[in-house]
Amino acid sequence: MPEDKLGSFRRTQSLRRSGGDRDDRGWTSLHVGARRGDIREVKRLLDEGMDVNVAAWGHKSQGVTPLHLAAEGGHLKVMDVLLERGANIDARTKGACGWTPLHNAAKERKKQAVKFLVENGAFLPADMNDTRFNPPLHYCPGLEWAYDEMRRLQQENSSSAEASCSSEN
């Protein structure tokens, strides 16, 4: 390959890995694929070297990662691939709210996505008012629902664990 084409190719590859091609929201093609739940496109882009934690630059979506968007859409298979490839499960958006993918899933009432994220280690403190779990409840009313759902799941799990212990005796 001639030197000028090789240099251009390298610049394009570097832009692709860093998420250089963006739409008006600051989203890369990986963001779009994750939001759509397009598992094939997400895998292809990651295989080509795109950064799994690439953050959006858009005015209203600063810091949004592909995992935020997959969680918002409830796309479990895409979320699983992103986490396998090193996505930060507790990535926070920029600004006062600092939402994580768990916030996005809770806001959209994606029960399975909330469960998946918590089971895979997303930070969810015992107390919903924990100041480390930004933002406060009034910024994310979906969190109240998520806490109710997690309490229900914990009760189900402890009931089934008790039943299995008593059946073994």
C-alpha positions, -999 to +999 in steps of 0.1 A: +000+000+000+015+034-009+025+056+021-002+082+016-030+055+015-014+037+044-014+069+065-050+075+056-059+039+065-042+042+099-060+075+107-094+060+097-087+029+119-077+052+148-108+073+144-129+041+143-114+028+175-119+061+193-154+066+179-145+093+154-175+090+132-204+105+152-240+116+146-255+149+158-260+133+193-224+125+195-232+088+191-209+064+173-221+035+152-215+013+183-239+035+203-265+032+175-261-006+173-263-010+211-295+011+212-311-009+184-301-042+200-282-052+169-259-079+183-242-086+150-233-050+144-221-046+180-199-077+177-185-065+143-176-031+156-160-045+187-141-070+166-128-041+145-114-025+176-140+001+186-137+011+222-164-007+242-166+023+266-167+050+240-186+080+255-210+101+235-201+138+231-236+152+224-251+181+242-278+160+259-259+127+260-224+135+274-208+104+287-235+080+275-218+046+267-232+018+245-240-001+277-263+028+288-282+026+256-284-012+255-297-011+291-322+016+282-336-007+255-335-038+276-312-056+251-297-083+273-277-101+246-260-069+236-254-060+273-238-094+278-214-089+249-205-054+260-197-066+295-177-096+282-157-071+262-149-049+292-177-024+294-178-004+326-210-016+343-210+016+365-200+041+339-216+075+347-228+102+324-214+137+327-231+164+346-251+167+378-271+135+374-243+110+367-266+082+355-253+046+352-267+020+329-287+008+359-305+042+360-313+039+323-328+004+327-347+015+358-361+046+342-374+026+313-388-001+336-367-028+319-371-055+346-348-081+331-321-055+323-322-042+359-319-078+372-291-086+347-271-055+357-274-061+395-266-098+391-235-088+371-223-064+398-239-030+391-237-008+422-270-008+440-266+002+477-289-012+503-303+022+510-319+040+480-309+074+496-272+065+496-254+097+485-229+077+465-257+065+443-262+097+424-288+111+414-313+114+442-347+097+437-364+128+424-341+128+393-349+091+386-383+079+398-375+046+381-351+038+409-380+035+434-395+008+411-360-009+407-357-011+445-391-026+449-383-051+421-349-060+437-366-066+471-391-089+455-364-108+437-344-111+470-375-124+488-381-150+460-345-161+462-344-164+500-377-183+499-365-208+473-332-212+492-351-219+524-373-244+506-343-262+491-326-264+526-357-278+542-362-304+515-327-316+520-334-325+557 
